[in-house]
Amino acid sequence: MADRQISATRTISAPAARLFDLVADPAKHPLVDGSGTVRGVRENQTKRLELGSRFGMEMRMGVPYKITNQVVEFEEGSLIAWRHPGKHIWRWEFKAIDDDRTEVTETFDWSGVKAAKFYEIAGLPRRNLKSMQNSLLRMEQVAVG
């Protein structure tokens, strides 16, 4: 359901390939995470994500925990999305405006979640929107310097 998706978009002065590489490498996720929950990649992880890749992350939301995600959408240089065990999806889209500018959109999609109403009551979409806006700003800071 489209009404169970929320997105943030930012134009960043960097090539799409450079920005895509930041999210295609799980070790770089803590650099761009605007939520403050992504702490690091778990040991023995793939260096580069592709369709079907499973990757584990060290997280902290109050207490530390570990999570394994699976890449469920992938188009080299333009789209990557992974599904959380809770069935929600984090999607990143990269549209080159020209050689040096890219429109980046991050989407939180909870349409596949069985307890979607709980997500809404708990305020996760609103909170995640703020985190995505922060992630896009951090991505710009990392990519542009």
N, C-alpha and C positions, 0 to 999 in steps of 0.2 A: 504494500500500500504506500503510495506516494506521501500520504499524510503522516506516515510513520518514518519519515526521513527529515533530517535537518542538515543544512550545509552552510559552510563559510567559504568565501571566495576572496582571493587577493591576487593582484597583479604584482609579480616579482621581477625585478630587473636582473634576470639570469636565464640562461638557456634551459629549455625544458629537460634536456638530457641530464644536466647537472642536478636539477631539482628531483627528477625521478630517481636518480641514483641514491639520494639521501633516504628515500623510503624503501627502495629495493634492497638495501643493506640493513638487516635488523640491528646491527651494532650501532648504527647511526640514529636509531629511533629516540634514544634519550636526549640527543642534541636538539631535536625538533619538537619533542613532546611539550605541549603547553598546559598539560593537566598536572604535572608534577608527580605522576604515578609511575611512569616508566623509568626503572632504575638501571637496567642493563639487560644484555642478552644472556641467556643461559648457555652453559658450556656446550661445546661440540655442535654448534649451529652452522647452518649453511651461510656462506658469505653473501650470496646473491639469491634473492627470491625469484620464483617462477611459478607458473600455475601448478597448483597441487602441493607446493612446499608447505611443510609444517615447521614452525619455529617457536621457540620458547623464550619467554621474557621474564625477568625478575621485576616484580611490581611492588608498589606500596600504596595502599589506601587505608591509612590508619595503622594497619599491620602489614608486614611483608607477606607476599604470596607469589606463586609461580603460575604462569599461564602458558598454554600452547594454542596457537592460532593456525589456521590453514588458509593459504592463498586460494581464493575462489574465483577471482577475475584477474586477468592479466593481458595487457597489450604493451609490449616493450615501448618505453618512452612516453606513454600516454595514459595508462590506467593500471592501477593495482588496488586490489581489495582483499582483505582477509576477514575470515569469520572467527569470532570468539566462541568458546564452548557454550556460552549463553545464547548463541544463534544470532547475535547482532553482528553487523558488518561495518567495518571502517573502510571507506573507499577514498582513494586519491585519484584525481584526474588532472592532467597537465595538457593545456592547449597553448601551443606556441603562437604568440601574437606576431613576433618577428624573431630574428636570430638572437636577440638579447632580452626579450621580455616574454614572460609566460603567465597565463592565467591559471592559477592553481585552485582547485576546489577540493575540500575535504568534506565528506558526508558521513554522518552517523545514521545508520539504517537499522531500525529495530522492528521492521515489518515482519520478520520471521520469528520473532520472540513469542513464545506461548503466553507469557505473563506481561504482554506489552502495556497493558493498563497500569500495572505496577510500576514500570519504568516511568510512565508519565506522572503518576501520583508522587513518586519519589523525586521528581524534578530532574531526572537524568538528561532528557533532551536539552533543556535550558542550560544546565551546567556544562554539558558537552559542547554546546555552541560556543560558550565563552572559552573553553579549552581549545577548541578548533581555531578560533580567532587568534589565540595566543600561539598555537602551533604554527600557523601561517606566518606570523610575525617572527617567530624564532627561526623558521626555515629561511626567511629572507635574511636575517642576521647572519646565519651560518653560511649561506650561499654567497652573499654579497660582501660580507665582512664588516 
